[in-house]
Amino acid sequence: MVLSYKSNDIEFHLAGLDYQSVPEPLFRYRLHPGQEAWSDWSSRRDIFLNDMHHGQYSFMAQSKDLFGQISDPVELSFIIEPPFYLTWYAYTFYVLLFLISLFLFRKWRLLSYQRAESRISLHMQEWTHGLAPEKEKPGKPVTGPLPERTAEQLKFKGKARWDKYERATVLFSDIQGFTRIAEEMNPELLIDELDKFFFHFDSVVDKYNIEKIKTIGDAYMAAGGIPEKNSTNPVEVVLAALEMQSYMQQLKSTKAEIWDLRIGIHTGPVIAGVVGHKKVSYDIWGDTVNTASRMESSGMPGKVNISGITYELVRDYFICEYRGKLPVKYKGNIDMYFVTGLRPELAVDLKGIPNKRFFVKLQLLRLGDLEERVFEEILQELPETLHFHTAEHARNVYDQSFLLCRSEEIEQEERLLVRTAALMLFTGLTQSHTNFENRSSVISREVLSAYQYSDTQIDQVCNLILAAKMPFDPHNLLEKILIDAKMEYIGRPDYVTRIKLLFQEVKESGRNITWQEFKQEQLELLSGFRFFTLAGQRLRELPTEEQLALLQREN
């Protein structure tokens, strides 16, 4: 008898061989599989078997009359069919589904690899997009990617000049025992493994704006701080080195034959440019390169070995372990340190991942690069008619913002925002004297993204700049600090001299106003303004009353 899986609740009705009713006959039963032993004797005739699983069963029963005679066992065999998802054709479907999924997964992996190759190809094209004319010139093929500025020089001038960088950070990496590995390993597998490592290293150095110089066999060379100069390159190169070692350790935990990597880093001056006549390539030279190579060869597998100079520049960001001195020809002994990880307060749950505080601290360091650009490039374009709003005045406001931020003891990110706003506050004067804060806000949006400010930070900086427009109506401490920094001149001993320069500037900007009218405006501003912060009040050198008296006497 075959039953459907849905009919897995079964009832058996038992009857004896004799038609006695008093006393009732006794019955017992057993079920195989499930209840191998006979049940106790009972007068119960109805047997219920509930929620039975699929399979083949044998039900047996016996009866006993009032004289104690026991009947022969009666057996009923039956089968409960399995549900659809446990049938042989369901298992066949599962196998087919697995094979199809495996096929699609392999196709997806292949497609991902092809896309990765396309990205690499696109990246190379972006680096060398200006070099097509050079490649067409006989005897001057280009080998490897070039920085965009160098590529442009080759394209339009036919040659590129060498540049000297006072502070670049050079990274060398090398695979431990590569010569032995190359002798023992299949050449194709060897190249595949190296390609995989170097592809990941390329993504890491690109992430931290580091310039890849070249690869020679198993050696990988890169440098930070070129071709665009910056102050953050020692930190960024060390961070990239730790990420490279972390990648190798992750591979090693899943694949025993993964090789060990040595990394050496040194910071100092380098010369960078193109070399070669028949084949043009970008390279760097100098003692810094040689020392970085010595740091690598003197290192240990799985470690990042840095020089004492680099250590002094990154010690506030990383935990370093002193390991001794390295004798270098013509330089004496150079201190060496192993970088063991990020400082605990700068890491996410001590996992070696930089936290927000780390990047804010790094951004404050990057502020120095922005400062250099603003004062040496942007503000150099201020019109000569600006006698009050000069680059020197902008420097005073910027320096005052630093003092106020420190005195008010605000958080690092807030300090970054205020100082950036103070730095960018007068850039709009290069385009317009009227409502220059609006233009400063636009310029800030154009400039700050290149210095890795987030969209949120850029919005906050622009809002601070706009809050510094007259009439003042600050809504938070940061706006108060910026306004106090902007108005620092009203508390200085040379206030009257500064006001005369402002009057000359206003007149030359086209405003029709007399000295008496202008002086009255300044008297009203001076008498009505009070520094919003306690630090601003304390840093004021002359009180309001004395400044009013000095200005009143001027005719």
Secondary structure, 3 states (H helix, E strand, C coil): CEECHHHCCEEEECCCCCCCCCCCCEEEEEEECCECCCCCCECCCEEEECCCCCEEEEEEEEEECCCCCECCCEEEEEEECCCHHHCHHHHHHHHHHHHHHHHHHHHHHHHHHHHHHHHHHHHHHHHCHHHHHHHHCCCCCECCCCCHHHHHHHHHHCCCCCEEEEEEEEEEEEECCHHHHHHHCCHHHHHHHHHHHHHHHHHHHHHCCCEEEEEECCEEEEEECCCCCCCCHHHHHHHHHHHHHHHHHHHHHHCCCCCCEEEEEEEEEEEEEEECCCCEEEEEECHHHHHHHHHHHCCCCCCEEEEHHHHHHHCCCEEEEEEEEEEECCCEEEEEEEEEEECHHHECCCCCCECHHHHHHHHHHHHHHHHHHHHHHHHHHCCCCCCCCCHHHHHHHHHHHHHHHHHHCCCHHHHHHHHHHHHHCCHHHHCCCCCHHHHHHHHHHHHHHHHCCCHHHHHHHHHHHHHCCCCCCCCCHHHHHHHHHHCHHHHCCCHHHHHHHHHHHHHHCCCCCCHHHHHHHHHHHHHHCCCCCHHHHHHCCCCHHHHHHHHHCCC
